Amino acid sequence: MNIYEFGQENRGCILFLHASCTGWDFYEESIQKLSKWYHIIVPAMPGHDLTTGEDYTSVEEIAENLEQWLREQGHTYVHGVYGLSMGGSIVLRLLANNKIVFDKAVIDAGITPYQLPWIITRFIALRDFLMVELGKHSRKLLELAYPPEKYSVEGLDYMEQVMKHMSARTIWRVFDSCNNYSMPKPIPAVATEIQYWYGSLEKKARAWDIDYVKKNFPGTRFVEISGLDHAEYALLHPAELAERMLSFLDE
């Protein structure tokens, strides 16, 4: 797993974890703005890195690898962490592992483990797998999910490139793991100040995740961002995301 760093001259560290079906550099505008003030650490998730042929592994393994890398670099204390969707799942696992001290965490529409019978989780993972596997082979299907007038032709070109790079194994593992990753029982109390962000248009879809976070991470502040759907804040409003993140980090 390649890990990129920006703003190394700054003292406070921020870990930035991207979503599935995009690469780390799709968030470069947010990262560059944040790096003016903080040392930003950005992993390129397995299976999403155009420079390697590796496949996605699991939420648990990626969290463990990041913990090991952070400790080796002397970062046992990290000021902040941001994770979008799949990245939010990894943030939750990092918090639950409690091996790295995070002062502040933003979970942007993070996916929590489904508390459902095994057979139902298989059908859900299969549905999500087929949507992406078919979408990466059809520009028309991709444009139905991500209208070019909203995401731009260049944005869709980039997502199409990343999705075509993702193997079927990677796509399956992303959904299977993000929907079903394990968490410690009980989840230990953490001192991290946590915010869970979600778009108002995805509120119903995130209801399960919001309830899970409320139950297992009491004290979390929930932030509803008006007029946006899943991941649209990060993908369509990178400057605003960076400003909101900076405001939270500097509180």
N, C-alpha and C positions, 0 to 999 in steps of 0.2 A: 504494500500500500504506500504510494507516494504521498508525502506530506510537504506542503508548501508553507513558507513563512513570509510575512510582510511586516514592516515596521519593527524590525528586531531592535532598533535603537530605543524603543519605548519600553517602559518598565512593566506595565500591567499586561497580562496574557489573556487573550480571548480565543476560545476554540470555536470554529465555525463549521457546522456539519450540514452538508447539502442534502437535497431531496433526491428521490429516485428519478430516473429517465432524464437527468441533466447531469452535467459535469460541474466541478467546482468553479470553473472559470465563467460559467453562466452568471455567477453572482459577483463578478469582478468589480462592478461599480460600487456595490455595498462594501466589499472588502477593502477597496482602495480608500474610501471615505473613513472607514473605521481605523485603518492602519495609520492615519495621520496622528492618532492619539494613543493607539494600543498596538501591542505585538500580536498580530493575528496568525493563528495556526489553522491551516485548512487541509484536512485530509481529502485525497481523491478516492472516493469509495471504490472498493473492488468491483469490477464489472462495469464501471462507469468511466474509467480512465482510458482515454483514447490512445495513450502511450503504452499500454500494457494489454496482454491478452488474458489476464486473470479473471476468474469468476467471483461473483458475490459469495460471501460465506454465510454469516449470520449476525444478527444484532449482538449476541453474546460475544462472539469471537472478535468482532470489530471493536467493541467496548474494551475487551481485555487487551487487545493489541495497542489501542490508544493509551490505556493506563500504563502499559509497560513502556511505551515510547516516551510519555510525559515524565515518568519517573526517571528514565535514563537521561533525559535532558535536564533534570533537576526541577521540573515543574510539578511538585507535589501540591502546590497551592496555585489555583488558576482563578483569576478575578471573575471571568464570565464565560459562559458557553451559550451558543445559539444553535438550535437544530430545527430544520424544516421537515415536516412529514416523516419520512424514513429517518432523517437526521434527528428528529425529535424523539423517536423510539430509542435511539442510541443514547441520547441525553438522559432519558428516564432510567435506562439500565446503568449508566455511569453514576447517576445520583444514588440509585439503590445499592450499588456495589460499595459506595462510600470509601473508596480507596484514594481518590483525589478530592481535595477540598475545593469546592466551587463556591465563590462568594455569591454570584448571581447566575440565574439560568433563565433563558427564554426558550420555551417549547412552542414552536409555531406550528399549530395544527398537527402535533405529534400523534402517532398511532400507538394505541395501548393494546396489550394482549387481549384477544377475545376470550371471554369466559363462556364458551359454547362447547357443545359436544364435538368430539373429534371429526365425525363425518360431516358436520355442517361446515366446519372450518375448511375441509377439503373442497367443498363446493364453492365457497367464497374465494379461496385461493385460485381455483380453476377459472372462475369467472374473470377475476382480475388479470390472471395470466393471459387468457385469450384476448382480452381487450388490448393489452400492450403488444402481444405477439402479432396480432392481426394489424394493429395500428402501425407498427414499424415497417410493414410491407405495403401500406396503402396511404398515400398522401391525402386522399379524400377523407379517409377515416380520421387521420391525424388532424385535419383542418376542421372536422366536425367537433372534435374535443377541444381544440385550441384554435379558434377563429383567427385567421391572419390579420384581420382588421384590428384585433385586440393585441395579439402577441407579435405581430410584424412577420413579414416573410423571412427576414433574417433570423428571427427567433425560432421559427418553425424549422428552418433549414438546420439550425444547430441541434434542436431536439431530435429531429429525424436522424441526424448523424450519430448522436449518442445512442438512440434506440436501436439503430441498425448495428451498432457495435456491441450491444448487450446480447449475450447468448440466451438461448431458451432456458438454460440452466440458471443463469443469473436472474432472469425475469421471474422464474418460479420461486427461487430462493428469496428474492426480495419480498414478495407477497406472503409466502409461507412463513418466513421468519418474522417480519414486522407484525403480522397478525397473531403470532403464537409464541413469541419469545418468552423465556422464563424470567421470573423475578424472584428475588429472595423472599422467603416467608418466615417471619413477617418482614416487611420492608422497614429498614431502620429509619428512625427519625433523622432528618438532615437539617442543618442550620442554614442551608442555602436559601436565599430569597428567590422565589420562583414566580415567573409570569407565564401563563398559558394564553397564547394569542390564537384567534380564529376569525375568519371572515363571517359577516352576518349571513351571507348566502349559504354557508356550509354549517350553520348552527345545528340543524337537525342531524346532519351526517356525523357531526363531532359530539353529539350528546353522550354517547357511550364513553368516549375518551374523556370528556369533561367530568363525568361522574366518577370514573376510575381515578383521575388525578385528585379530585376533591377528597375521595376516600383515603387514598394512600399517601398523598402529599398535602396534608392540611396546612392552611395558611397561604396556599397558592393564590395569586391574584389573577383573575380571568379578564382578558382584554378583548372585547369584540370590536372588530374593525369594519366599519360600515361599508356596504355595497360591494364587498369582495367575496370571491369563492376560494376554494382550496388552493393555497400556494400563490395566489395572485398578488399578494402584498410584496413578496420577495421577487417574483418574476416581473411584475409590471411597475412597481414603485420602489426601486432599489434605494434611491436617495432618501425617501421618507422612512424606509425601514432602518437605514443607518442612523438617521436622526433620532428615531424612537429608541433604538438600541443604545445610542450614546446617552440619551436622557436617563434611561434606566441605569446604565452602568455608573453614571456620575452622581446618582442620588446619594 
